[in-house]
């Protein structure tokens, strides 16, 4: 468990300008990323001493050029105004493929070539060709495995979470978290139904969805989201918006989840009572809600807690982990979040850390606040998960105040 409560102010002040520079750099990534993702593998695999026959070099270079041109065009047609699902699938697949190819071209292009050189293996051309075949082989294996990981029903991750203020009557409360289902261009209605069947085997008291239900409007993705209506919980099913809802008519998703029997916690709370003790279950809109222009949509923690007894423990749903700064300042006991996908395709988690304090797992913030960040139940965009498995999370809440036996 990561403890961030002891971070020194001086360190935070020193890191602030660094983070600001990184955020400015991030603005230019959409312009330079496609060029790097395709040009670097092309150079490493074809033009660094391999001396392939001319037809091979020309054919390979042409394929990389087509990828460089085709990927942005497909992404724009798929995720822009036209929202063409087939184009989105092509663009997303090319994006994931280029990322894996780029990563291993860089790693093996440097380290494997260096190792072969130090070991004195073969001539320069042999070493260059060995790197090419190694990169292509690893890329193919990782993409096949990553596709299987992305499309399977997530494994259940179970953990006990001890909350010092939790009453003894609430000990053993079972909270199931799903998030970032991202129903989208690839039809996953059957997958959605199997996820819900798995959730129902966990006998949850409370089931939570922390946003990013889908990419597309509720009307367009309704068939994939419909199985959420079959989810069972003994006390409540609750939901908060994620940033992707605000790309796709968020109010439509709020209305659909309400229709499916989930309670949208839009800056409000409910009380979960058991064994004479009470837990406040609160939720806030995503932090991007206010900039969406939708009336009444914003992340308002004070509103979510309005009227709640301050002495009661609070479980907060907030889509993005970075909301934990506000949660810790308010003394929240446990925040549940998603958004990061655990990086989804290694080593993208290093870029996620630029924007978010935590990528996955349980972490400690401030004097009292715990944050659990899920790696997500589905996937966004590229249909691959590499070294970042999806999850359905079962959190069993534990109280330190259990009665002693006589």
C-alpha positions, 0 to 999 in steps of 0.5 A: 500500500502506497503512503503519500501522507509523508510527502514533504512540502518542499518536494511538492513545490519542486515538482509543481514546475516540472509537472507544469512543463510536462502538461504543456508538452502533452499538448503537442503529443497528438501532433508528434505521437503518430510520427514517432509511433510509426517512424521509429519502428520503421527506422529500427526494423528496416534502415539500421544495417539490415541490408534487406533486399530492395523489395523488402525495404520498399514494401516495409517502408510503404506499410509504415507510411500507410500506418502513419497516414491511415491511423489518424484518418481512421481515428478522426472518422471513428471518434470525430463527428462522424462516429463511424464504428468500423473506422474507430476499430481500425484506428484503435487497433492501429494505435495499439499495434503501433504503441507496442511496436514502438516500445519494443523497437526502442527497447530491443533496438538499444538493449538487445543490439548492445547485448549482442555486440558485447557478446560478439554475436554475428556480424553487424547485419546479423545483429540488426536482423536479429533485432528486427525478428525479435521485435516482430515476434514479441509484438505479435505475441503481446498483441495476441495475448493483449487482445485475449486479455482485453476481451475476456471477463475480468478476474475478481480481485478481492481485498479487505479494507480496514476503516478505523471509523467503521462501526462493528455492525458494518464489518464484512460489508461487501462492496463490488466495484466495476468501472470503465466498461467503455462499451463502444465500437466493438459490440460487447453485449455478451461480454457485458452480460457475463460481467454482470453474471460474475458480479452477481456471484459475489453477493454484494451489499453495494455495487458501484460503477465509477464511470466511463460506461461507454464511448457513444451516446446512451441511445447508441450503446444501450444494448451493451449497457442493458445487462447492467440492469440485471446486477443484484445488490442487497442494499444499493447499486450506485453510479457516478459519471466519468469523463467519457460520459461528457463526450457523449451526452452525459445526461442520457447516461444518467437517465439510462442508469436510473432507468436500469435501477442504479442510483446516480450519485450526482453530488449527493449521498445515501446511507447504508445501515447495517447492524445498528451502524451507518455508512455514508455512500457519496458520489460526485460528478467527474472533474471535467463535468463543469467544463462540459457546459451541461447545466448542473453538472460539476464535481461538488463534494460539499454538496455530496456531503450536505446533511450527512453526520460528520462523525459517520464514515464516508465511502466516496465515488469519484471517477478520477484518482486525482480527486483524492486531494479534495477527499483527503482535505474533507476527511473522507474515509475511502474513495473509489476510482477508476479512469487509469486502466492501470496504463492498459498497455505497458509502459503507458502507465508512466504517462498516466502518472503525469496526470494522476497520483496513483495508477492502481491499487490501494493507497493512503492519502493525508491523515485518514483517507484511503483510495482504491484505484481500479485498473478498470473492467473494460478497455478504451480504444485499442482492444489490447491489455498488456501487463495491465489486467482488467478487474472486477473488485470485491472490497470487504470493509473491516471495522476495528471495533468488533465486540470482544468475546466474553 
